[in-house]
Amino acid sequence: MKTIKLMFAAMGFMLVFSAQSGAAGNAGKSGEDLFKEHCAVCHPEGDNIIKPNKTLHKKDREANGVKTAKDIMGKMRNPGEGMTKFDKNTVPDKDARKIAEYILKTFK
């Protein structure tokens, strides 16, 4: 199980590094598209493959103090252990907000 988690984490890192070069091309993408590109590998259907108690579903988000789009963006910029950091070069603020709003709207 640990090997699978590490494999998925490595895949996530690869996606982040490949996405860095294409961040400027994300202007017309929806929050859902951006979520699929940057987040879905570790958060399929709002779950969390690394830390199952920290899903994107409202109950878990709020239990972990993440209630607003600003809170989600804060986690993207300064995540805890096990989550990839998405800086402004990787995911610009406009795209991070789209992702956050998608999460709030989708994972209730």
DRENNU-158592 format. One record per residue (C-alpha): residue number from 1; chain; y, x, z. Coordinates in Angstrom, 3 decimals. Last residue first. Example, Ala and Ser with C-alpha at 12.3 -4.5 7.8 and 13.67 -1.06 7.14 Angstrom:
DRENNU-158592
ATOM;k;c;v;u;w
ATOM;2;A;-1.060;13.670;7.140
ATOM;1;A;-4.500;12.300;7.800
This chain:
DRENNU-158592
ATOM;k;c;v;u;w
ATOM;108;A;18.793;-20.353;-0.862
ATOM;107;A;18.202;-17.512;-3.311
ATOM;106;A;20.012;-18.538;-6.478
ATOM;105;A;23.672;-19.238;-5.717
ATOM;104;A;24.121;-16.516;-3.097
ATOM;103;A;22.193;-13.981;-5.197
ATOM;102;A;24.157;-14.859;-8.358
ATOM;101;A;27.434;-14.489;-6.440
ATOM;100;A;26.366;-11.047;-5.250
ATOM;99;A;25.297;-9.953;-8.738
ATOM;98;A;28.583;-11.130;-10.270
ATOM;97;A;30.503;-9.385;-7.463
ATOM;96;A;28.620;-6.138;-8.132
ATOM;95;A;29.475;-6.496;-11.828
ATOM;94;A;33.214;-6.760;-11.143
ATOM;93;A;33.014;-3.988;-8.545
ATOM;92;A;31.448;-1.558;-11.041
ATOM;91;A;27.707;-0.911;-10.730
ATOM;90;A;26.694;2.716;-11.325
ATOM;89;A;30.173;4.222;-11.170
ATOM;88;A;31.149;1.959;-8.271
ATOM;87;A;28.198;3.172;-6.201
ATOM;86;A;24.836;1.437;-6.041
ATOM;85;A;22.852;3.056;-3.231
ATOM;84;A;19.092;2.541;-3.555
ATOM;83;A;17.447;0.831;-0.630
ATOM;82;A;14.803;2.289;1.686
ATOM;81;A;17.091;3.211;4.557
ATOM;80;A;20.223;1.117;4.796
ATOM;79;A;22.591;0.318;2.039
ATOM;78;A;26.233;1.384;1.693
ATOM;77;A;27.576;0.263;-1.673
ATOM;76;A;24.976;-2.430;-2.374
ATOM;75;A;25.022;-3.513;1.259
ATOM;74;A;28.811;-3.867;1.112
ATOM;73;A;28.522;-5.897;-2.092
ATOM;72;A;26.172;-8.250;-0.274
ATOM;71;A;28.609;-8.612;2.626
ATOM;70;A;31.509;-9.257;0.219
ATOM;69;A;29.457;-11.945;-1.513
ATOM;68;A;29.060;-13.578;1.890
ATOM;67;A;26.417;-14.090;4.582
ATOM;66;A;24.633;-10.791;5.226
ATOM;65;A;24.235;-10.435;8.994
ATOM;64;A;20.488;-9.690;8.946
ATOM;63;A;19.528;-13.189;10.089
ATOM;62;A;21.942;-14.434;7.408
ATOM;61;A;20.131;-12.600;4.653
ATOM;60;A;16.712;-13.625;6.012
ATOM;59;A;17.511;-17.352;6.085
ATOM;58;A;19.482;-17.221;2.836
ATOM;57;A;16.758;-15.602;0.742
ATOM;56;A;17.598;-12.078;-0.395
ATOM;55;A;14.678;-10.623;1.536
ATOM;54;A;14.955;-8.284;4.484
ATOM;53;A;11.762;-9.046;6.433
ATOM;52;A;9.594;-7.774;3.557
ATOM;51;A;11.144;-4.296;3.691
ATOM;50;A;10.080;-2.281;0.623
ATOM;49;A;8.905;-5.051;-1.734
ATOM;48;A;11.796;-7.348;-0.865
ATOM;47;A;11.766;-10.972;-2.056
ATOM;46;A;14.541;-12.623;-4.038
ATOM;45;A;12.307;-13.565;-6.978
ATOM;44;A;11.460;-9.888;-7.411
ATOM;43;A;13.721;-7.844;-5.122
ATOM;42;A;12.664;-4.213;-5.636
ATOM;41;A;12.407;-4.326;-9.459
ATOM;40;A;14.787;-7.288;-9.531
ATOM;39;A;17.854;-5.354;-8.404
ATOM;38;A;19.578;-3.384;-11.160
ATOM;37;A;18.696;-4.891;-14.544
ATOM;36;A;17.434;-8.278;-13.375
ATOM;35;A;20.442;-8.658;-11.097
ATOM;34;A;22.775;-7.663;-13.942
ATOM;33;A;21.238;-10.294;-16.226
ATOM;32;A;21.463;-12.941;-13.494
ATOM;31;A;25.052;-12.039;-12.717
ATOM;30;A;25.846;-12.491;-16.389
ATOM;29;A;26.461;-9.644;-18.811
ATOM;28;A;29.636;-9.409;-20.890
ATOM;27;A;31.099;-6.297;-19.253
ATOM;26;A;27.762;-4.480;-18.809
ATOM;25;A;28.377;-1.789;-21.426
ATOM;24;A;30.466;0.332;-19.052
ATOM;23;A;27.474;0.675;-16.734
ATOM;22;A;25.282;2.116;-19.489
ATOM;21;A;25.098;5.751;-18.427
ATOM;20;A;24.550;4.804;-14.825
ATOM;19;A;21.798;2.363;-15.779
ATOM;18;A;19.342;5.172;-16.564
ATOM;17;A;19.904;6.648;-13.129
ATOM;16;A;19.547;3.294;-11.422
ATOM;15;A;16.422;2.370;-13.360
ATOM;14;A;14.784;5.668;-12.465
ATOM;13;A;15.606;5.098;-8.797
ATOM;12;A;14.032;1.651;-8.958
ATOM;11;A;10.878;3.032;-10.559
ATOM;10;A;10.649;5.583;-7.758
ATOM;9;A;10.943;2.785;-5.191
ATOM;8;A;8.207;0.855;-6.995
ATOM;7;A;5.893;3.885;-6.878
ATOM;6;A;6.730;4.512;-3.237
ATOM;5;A;5.843;0.920;-2.373
ATOM;4;A;2.572;1.198;-4.302
ATOM;3;A;1.676;4.428;-2.522
ATOM;2;A;2.373;2.845;0.862
ATOM;1;A;0.000;0.000;0.000
